[in-house]
């Protein structure tokens, strides 16, 4: 692990250096349905960047466009560019991206249910060529971050809890030694206490291992407490972006996504969606 001094030095050195650049992409499904409309975002190296918005806003589609998983769903990027380390990766297949250090943790905590927890983790090292000793060392690293998985390492993954399966999915991604993890809805279906635990681990991995995160998340309140920068999507467009600390204090974000206004807490049902679009997309 990197100690705090090395992490601070690395963060300072990487300031302003984008690991990923998404430039004005457009995504169409089935040659007809326009889902993303001119989405652009930058992910600085060593950062936690959040894509926020409600269900159907385009968050998952954005991640799948980056990881090139759209073809399995009859989707395609029809405009724009996706650059990883200043190289266009839009035509690479997902396995080639994994070898470059970019891996996606899918929504829904996908695991190999018939395999044990440890066997699931080891599948993440399938593409590595640095030897068994290095892989075993990283397995212990994963167990350090997820001690619960060490306790359940011989259990069949399909019989573990939702929180444990989320940990398995994240641990498996770490076993590939990525530079960047695309994390899709890590809080979905989890109790609040587990959500905090997952995000604390994301923060530790980011700080101690230098892994960059791009996460899509509906839980805006939690995401903005852990992210460095955020992008808010609505109807396939970026309608607002900025440092996470500024977004947390933005009156519109407070009212529409954090349930707060100058008058106090407000129910989301009291806010008309057209009013949101009118204010942000005008």
C-alpha positions as CSV (number, residue, x, y, z in Angstrom):
1,X,0.0,0.0,0.0
2,X,1.0,3.6,-0.6
3,X,1.5,5.5,2.7
4,X,-0.1,8.9,3.2
5,X,2.9,10.9,2.2
6,X,3.4,9.0,-1.1
7,X,-0.4,9.3,-1.8
8,X,-0.3,13.1,-1.3
9,X,2.8,13.4,-3.5
10,X,1.2,11.3,-6.2
11,X,-2.1,13.3,-6.1
12,X,-0.2,16.5,-6.5
13,X,1.8,15.1,-9.4
14,X,-1.3,14.0,-11.1
15,X,-3.2,17.2,-10.6
16,X,-4.7,18.3,-13.9
17,X,-3.9,15.0,-15.7
18,X,-7.0,13.3,-17.1
19,X,-7.0,9.5,-17.1
20,X,-10.2,9.5,-19.1
21,X,-11.8,12.1,-21.4
22,X,-15.3,11.6,-22.9
23,X,-16.0,14.2,-25.6
24,X,-19.5,14.9,-26.8
25,X,-20.6,11.3,-27.2
26,X,-24.0,10.2,-28.6
27,X,-25.4,6.8,-28.0
28,X,-28.2,5.1,-29.9
29,X,-29.9,1.8,-29.2
30,X,-31.4,-0.4,-31.9
31,X,-30.4,2.3,-34.5
32,X,-33.3,4.4,-33.4
33,X,-33.4,5.3,-29.7
34,X,-31.2,8.2,-28.8
35,X,-30.1,7.8,-25.2
36,X,-27.0,10.0,-24.7
37,X,-26.9,13.4,-26.3
38,X,-23.6,15.2,-26.3
39,X,-22.2,13.9,-23.0
40,X,-18.7,15.1,-22.1
41,X,-16.8,14.5,-18.9
42,X,-13.2,14.3,-17.6
43,X,-11.8,12.0,-15.0
44,X,-8.6,13.2,-13.4
45,X,-6.0,10.5,-12.5
46,X,-6.3,9.5,-8.9
47,X,-9.8,11.0,-8.4
48,X,-13.3,9.8,-7.5
49,X,-15.7,11.2,-10.0
50,X,-19.4,10.7,-9.7
51,X,-22.1,10.6,-12.4
52,X,-25.4,11.4,-10.7
53,X,-29.1,11.5,-11.7
54,X,-32.3,9.6,-11.4
55,X,-33.3,6.3,-12.9
56,X,-33.1,6.4,-16.7
57,X,-30.9,9.5,-16.8
58,X,-28.2,7.7,-18.8
59,X,-25.6,6.9,-16.0
60,X,-25.3,3.2,-16.8
61,X,-25.2,3.8,-20.5
62,X,-22.4,6.3,-20.1
63,X,-20.3,3.7,-18.2
64,X,-21.1,1.0,-20.8
65,X,-20.1,3.3,-23.6
66,X,-16.7,3.8,-21.9
67,X,-16.2,0.0,-21.2
68,X,-17.5,-0.9,-24.7
69,X,-20.3,-3.2,-23.3
70,X,-23.0,-1.5,-25.4
71,X,-22.9,-4.0,-28.3
72,X,-24.3,-6.8,-26.3
73,X,-27.4,-4.6,-25.9
74,X,-27.6,-3.4,-29.5
75,X,-26.2,0.0,-28.6
76,X,-23.4,2.0,-30.2
77,X,-21.5,5.3,-29.8
78,X,-22.4,7.2,-33.0
79,X,-20.6,10.5,-32.3
80,X,-17.8,11.8,-30.1
81,X,-14.6,10.3,-28.7
82,X,-13.5,8.4,-25.6
83,X,-9.9,8.8,-24.7
84,X,-8.0,6.7,-22.1
85,X,-4.5,8.1,-21.4
86,X,-4.9,10.2,-24.6
87,X,-5.6,7.2,-26.8
88,X,-9.0,6.6,-28.5
89,X,-10.4,3.4,-27.0
90,X,-13.9,3.5,-28.6
91,X,-13.1,0.6,-30.9
92,X,-11.4,-1.7,-28.3
93,X,-13.3,-4.7,-27.0
94,X,-13.9,-5.0,-23.3
95,X,-11.1,-7.5,-22.6
96,X,-8.6,-5.2,-24.3
97,X,-9.7,-2.4,-22.0
98,X,-9.3,-4.6,-18.9
99,X,-5.7,-5.2,-20.1
100,X,-5.3,-1.4,-20.2
101,X,-6.4,-1.2,-16.6
102,X,-10.0,-0.1,-17.1
103,X,-12.6,-2.5,-15.5
104,X,-16.3,-2.1,-14.8
105,X,-18.2,-3.4,-11.8
106,X,-21.7,-3.9,-13.1
107,X,-24.9,-2.9,-11.5
108,X,-26.5,-5.7,-9.6
109,X,-23.5,-7.3,-8.0
110,X,-22.8,-9.9,-10.7
111,X,-21.0,-12.9,-9.3
112,X,-20.4,-16.5,-10.4
113,X,-22.9,-17.9,-8.0
114,X,-21.7,-21.5,-8.2
115,X,-18.1,-20.6,-7.3
116,X,-16.8,-19.8,-3.8
117,X,-16.0,-16.2,-2.8
118,X,-12.2,-16.9,-3.2
119,X,-12.7,-18.5,-6.6
120,X,-14.7,-15.4,-7.7
121,X,-11.9,-13.2,-6.6
122,X,-9.3,-15.2,-8.4
123,X,-11.2,-14.9,-11.7
124,X,-10.3,-11.2,-11.6
125,X,-6.6,-12.1,-12.0
126,X,-7.2,-14.3,-15.1
127,X,-5.5,-11.9,-17.5
128,X,-2.4,-11.3,-15.3
129,X,1.0,-12.6,-16.1
130,X,3.0,-11.5,-13.1
131,X,3.0,-14.8,-11.3
132,X,1.2,-16.6,-8.4
133,X,3.1,-14.8,-5.7
134,X,1.9,-11.4,-6.8
135,X,-1.6,-12.7,-7.2
136,X,-1.6,-14.2,-3.7
137,X,-0.3,-10.9,-2.3
138,X,-3.1,-9.0,-4.0
139,X,-5.6,-11.6,-2.6
140,X,-4.5,-10.7,0.9
141,X,-4.7,-7.0,0.0
142,X,-8.4,-7.6,-1.0
143,X,-9.0,-9.4,2.3
144,X,-7.5,-6.5,4.2
145,X,-10.0,-4.2,2.6
146,X,-12.9,-6.7,2.9
147,X,-12.3,-8.8,6.0
148,X,-15.8,-10.2,5.8
149,X,-14.8,-11.9,2.5
150,X,-11.9,-13.6,4.2
151,X,-14.4,-15.1,6.7
152,X,-16.6,-16.2,3.9
153,X,-13.9,-17.2,1.4
154,X,-15.0,-20.8,1.2
155,X,-18.7,-20.0,1.0
156,X,-20.5,-20.3,-2.3
157,X,-21.0,-16.8,-3.6
158,X,-24.7,-17.3,-4.5
159,X,-25.5,-17.9,-0.8
160,X,-23.8,-14.7,0.5
161,X,-25.7,-11.5,1.3
162,X,-26.2,-8.6,-1.1
163,X,-23.5,-6.5,0.7
164,X,-21.0,-9.4,0.5
165,X,-21.7,-9.9,-3.2
166,X,-21.0,-6.2,-3.8
167,X,-17.7,-6.7,-1.9
168,X,-16.9,-9.7,-4.1
169,X,-17.6,-7.8,-7.3
170,X,-15.3,-4.9,-6.1
171,X,-12.7,-7.3,-4.8
172,X,-12.6,-9.2,-8.1
173,X,-12.1,-5.9,-10.0
174,X,-9.2,-5.0,-7.7
175,X,-7.6,-8.4,-8.4
176,X,-7.0,-7.3,-12.0
177,X,-4.8,-4.5,-10.7
178,X,-6.7,-1.7,-12.5
179,X,-5.8,1.9,-12.9
180,X,-9.5,2.8,-13.1
181,X,-12.7,1.2,-11.9
182,X,-16.1,2.1,-13.4
183,X,-18.5,1.4,-10.5
184,X,-22.2,1.2,-11.3
185,X,-24.8,1.9,-8.6
186,X,-22.8,0.4,-5.6
187,X,-25.5,1.4,-3.1
188,X,-28.4,-0.3,-4.9
189,X,-30.4,-2.6,-2.6
190,X,-28.1,-2.2,0.4
191,X,-28.9,-1.0,3.9
192,X,-27.6,2.5,4.7
193,X,-24.9,1.2,7.0
194,X,-23.6,-1.1,4.3
195,X,-23.7,1.8,1.8
196,X,-21.4,3.8,4.1
197,X,-19.1,0.9,4.5
198,X,-18.8,0.4,0.7
199,X,-18.0,4.0,0.1
200,X,-15.5,4.1,2.9
201,X,-13.7,1.2,1.1
202,X,-13.8,3.1,-2.2
203,X,-12.2,6.1,-0.5
204,X,-9.5,3.9,1.1
205,X,-8.7,2.1,-2.2
206,X,-8.5,5.5,-3.9
207,X,-6.2,7.0,-1.4
208,X,-4.0,4.0,-0.6
209,X,-3.8,2.2,-3.9
210,X,-4.1,5.2,-6.2
211,X,-7.1,3.7,-8.1
212,X,-9.2,6.1,-10.0
213,X,-13.0,5.7,-9.7
214,X,-15.8,6.8,-12.0
215,X,-19.0,5.8,-10.3
216,X,-22.7,6.1,-11.3
217,X,-25.0,6.6,-8.4
218,X,-28.5,7.6,-7.6
219,X,-27.7,8.2,-3.9
220,X,-26.5,11.8,-4.5
221,X,-26.2,12.5,-0.8
222,X,-23.6,9.8,-0.2
223,X,-21.8,10.1,-3.5
224,X,-21.2,13.8,-3.1
225,X,-19.6,13.2,0.3
226,X,-17.0,10.9,-1.1
227,X,-16.5,12.1,-4.7
228,X,-14.1,14.9,-5.7
229,X,-16.2,16.0,-8.7
230,X,-19.7,15.3,-10.0
231,X,-21.7,15.4,-13.2
232,X,-25.5,15.4,-13.0
233,X,-27.4,13.8,-15.9
234,X,-31.0,14.2,-17.0
235,X,-32.5,12.7,-20.1
236,X,-29.1,11.8,-21.5
237,X,-27.5,15.2,-21.1
238,X,-25.2,16.7,-18.6
239,X,-27.2,19.5,-17.0
240,X,-24.7,20.5,-14.2
241,X,-21.2,19.7,-13.1
242,X,-18.7,20.9,-10.6
243,X,-16.6,20.1,-7.5
244,X,-18.6,17.9,-5.2
245,X,-18.4,20.4,-2.3
246,X,-20.0,23.1,-4.5
247,X,-22.7,20.7,-5.8
248,X,-23.6,19.8,-2.2
249,X,-24.2,23.5,-1.5
250,X,-26.0,24.3,-4.8
251,X,-29.7,25.2,-4.1
252,X,-31.0,23.3,-7.1
253,X,-29.1,20.1,-6.1
254,X,-30.2,20.5,-2.5
255,X,-33.8,20.8,-3.5
256,X,-34.1,18.3,-6.3
257,X,-31.6,15.6,-5.3
258,X,-30.9,16.0,-1.5
259,X,-34.5,16.8,-0.6
260,X,-33.6,20.1,1.0
261,X,-34.6,23.7,0.2
262,X,-34.4,27.1,2.0
263,X,-37.7,26.1,3.7
264,X,-36.3,22.8,4.9
265,X,-36.7,19.2,3.7
266,X,-39.0,18.7,0.7
267,X,-40.5,15.6,-0.8
268,X,-39.3,14.8,-4.3
269,X,-42.9,14.2,-5.2
270,X,-43.5,17.9,-4.7
271,X,-41.1,18.9,-7.5
272,X,-42.2,18.7,-11.1
273,X,-39.7,17.2,-13.4
274,X,-40.5,19.7,-16.1
275,X,-39.5,22.5,-13.7
276,X,-36.0,20.8,-13.3
277,X,-35.5,20.6,-17.0
278,X,-36.7,24.2,-17.6
279,X,-34.3,25.6,-15.0
280,X,-31.2,23.6,-16.0
281,X,-31.7,23.1,-19.7
282,X,-32.9,26.6,-20.6
